[in-house]
Amino acid sequence: MTDIQSLETSITADIEAAADEAALEAVRVAALGKQGSVSALLKTLGSMSPDERKSRGAAVNELKGRVAAALAARKSLLAKAALDARLARETLDVTLNVRPGPLAEGRIHPISQVIDEVTAIFTDMGFAVAEGPDIETDHYNFTALNFPPDHPAREMHDTFFFKPKADGSRLLLRTHTSPVQVRTMEKTEPPIRIIAPGRTYRCDSDATHTPMFHQVEGLVIDKTTHFGHLKWVLEEFLKAYFEVEAVKTRFRPSFFPFTEPSMEVDVGCKRSGSEIRIGEGDDWLEILGCGMVHPNVITAAGLDPDVYQGFAFGMGIDRIAMLKYGMPDLRAFFDADVRWIDHYGFRPLDLPSLYGGLTS
């Protein structure tokens, strides 16, 4: 029986040494499999005498039973150890605070916020929102807006042009949202009262200019609108947007091809270091351009300038966002820096309104 005892000792040692269930299965196959060491002992019984076979067979079967029992015991211990390790690894402390969800973590970009604020103010005045393509024709971006053929804005150093077509014409990235005015007048019977926010593109880049930026145009066309209406609309907008009780405005003569007369608008402010406070102080800050729509633009849109007149205005959304929220560098708007968004961004469900507050 020495060989049986020796084999049992060896198998028992292998079972104890098995570190996981895969190693234990390898021990089982090596001992009890068809080609295993215990199975090999059973195969030798055929060559023995009946008495030897009876005695030897009983001993081998007992060995087989003990090995199976040892394997089962070890397997149970390994399974328990594996479960304990998994539980330790996946332990969840239910006493910890719940992590913030996407509504708490997410932020609305300041540009999107300001567009919503501007839209809320003007829609309350009865303006509709109009849109147009970012890729424009020379006609809508320049000619229909009364730009002369030799105007500097038509040159490559100021405008992003596409490759010329076979007929020599070129598409371009719109340099302002004013083409929406012409497109709206072409397809809408007056009276017209719209704003047109959107992306615009120019060859420029520094702390206050980027190749892509955002503008909002305003347009009113009817038979009786005059400059006094324009002044009221702009002053009401500035009061609502900067959330102040009153503003002072100053209209200075200027020139834009698509308006006549044309004005640049300054708003009263107070400067303290890098801080600008609208509605206070005796200083002035240029904020937008405006004027009465040029008769040539009305004619280009298919309307009769002897019947219809109106006013238009335009301002940089990025610029008024910087003024209101104290952002020093326009380029940071487009850096996609999550730290900047966390600092300047807005909660996604805090939608601006004149009744609930633009920045509540």
HUGI-V322684 format. One record per backbone hydrogen bond with DSSP energy under -1.0 kcal/mol. CO is the residue of the C=O (numbers start at 1). NH is the residue of the N-H. If there is no record, write none. Layout:
# HUGI-V322684
CO_NH / CO_NH
This chain:
# HUGI-V322684
1_5 / 2_6 / 3_7 / 4_8 / 5_9 / 6_10 / 7_11 / 8_12 / 9_13 / 10_14 / 11_15 / 12_16 / 13_17 / 20_24 / 21_25 / 22_26 / 23_27 / 24_28 / 25_29 / 26_30 / 27_31 / 28_32 / 29_33 / 30_37 / 31_38 / 31_39 / 33_36 / 36_40 / 37_41 / 38_42 / 39_43 / 42_45 / 44_47 / 45_48 / 49_53 / 50_54 / 51_55 / 52_56 / 53_57 / 54_58 / 55_59 / 56_60 / 57_61 / 58_62 / 59_63 / 60_64 / 61_65 / 62_66 / 63_67 / 64_68 / 65_69 / 66_70 / 67_71 / 68_72 / 69_73 / 70_74 / 71_75 / 72_76 / 73_77 / 74_78 / 75_79 / 76_80 / 77_81 / 78_82 / 79_83 / 80_84 / 81_85 / 82_86 / 83_87 / 84_88 / 85_89 / 86_90 / 92_94 / 93_96 / 101_105 / 102_106 / 108_346 / 109_113 / 110_114 / 111_115 / 112_116 / 113_117 / 114_118 / 115_119 / 116_120 / 117_121 / 118_122 / 119_123 / 120_124 / 122_127 / 123_126 / 128_195 / 134_174 / 136_172 / 137_141 / 138_142 / 138_143 / 139_144 / 142_145 / 142_147 / 143_146 / 148_151 / 151_154 / 152_155 / 155_158 / 155_159 / 158_203 / 160_173 / 165_168 / 169_165 / 171_162 / 172_136 / 174_201 / 177_180 / 178_181 / 179_183 / 180_184 / 181_185 / 182_186 / 183_187 / 184_188 / 192_221 / 193_128 / 194_219 / 195_130 / 196_217 / 198_215 / 200_213 / 202_204 / 207_330 / 209_206 / 211_202 / 213_200 / 214_317 / 215_198 / 216_315 / 217_196 / 218_313 / 219_194 / 220_311 / 221_192 / 222_309 / 226_230 / 227_231 / 228_232 / 229_233 / 230_234 / 231_235 / 232_236 / 233_237 / 234_238 / 235_239 / 236_240 / 237_241 / 238_242 / 239_244 / 248_268 / 250_266 / 252_264 / 256_259 / 258_294 / 261_292 / 262_254 / 263_290 / 264_252 / 265_287 / 265_288 / 266_250 / 267_285 / 268_279 / 269_283 / 270_277 / 272_275 / 275_272 / 277_270 / 277_280 / 283_269 / 285_267 / 288_265 / 289_314 / 290_263 / 291_312 / 292_260 / 294_298 / 295_299 / 296_300 / 297_301 / 298_303 / 299_302 / 304_307 / 304_308 / 309_222 / 310_293 / 311_220 / 312_291 / 313_218 / 314_289 / 315_216 / 316_320 / 317_321 / 318_322 / 319_323 / 320_324 / 321_325 / 322_326 / 322_327 / 330_333 / 331_334 / 332_335 / 337_341 / 338_342 / 339_343 / 340_344 / 341_345 / 346_108 / 347_350 / 349_351 / 353_357
